[in-house]
Amino acid sequence: METLHPAGEDIVTDFNVEMTWKIFAGQHGDLYLALLKQRCVTIAEKPSDEHVARELTVHLHRGIDYLGADTNMATSEGMITQPCPPDPARAVVHESPALTDHTPV
């Protein structure tokens, strides 16, 4: 987690892309919103709609800056060929039969 907050930078947000929070955040929207509110509390800001929106904007632009600084991400080909880390949600879990056996005792 980034501990430093960008110093009052003005972020241009005049893009022609708009979407609802539900489309943007998907099924984990409540979790992302809770994390954004916690970030506000961590930096001693009231977790108001305005501050949460600001933290989201700062977070997104920080991520875009990180991607832009990676020379492998400079082209669309580089983005496509860049290996992705494994998704823990897709990991195969081998459960013990004792944990899944629902036979009454």
Secondary structure, DSSP 8 states (H G I E B T S, - for coil): ---S---S-------S----HHHHHGGGHHHHHHHHHHHHHHTT----HHHHHHHHHHHHHHHHHHHHH-GGGSSHHHHHHS-----GGG------HHHH-----
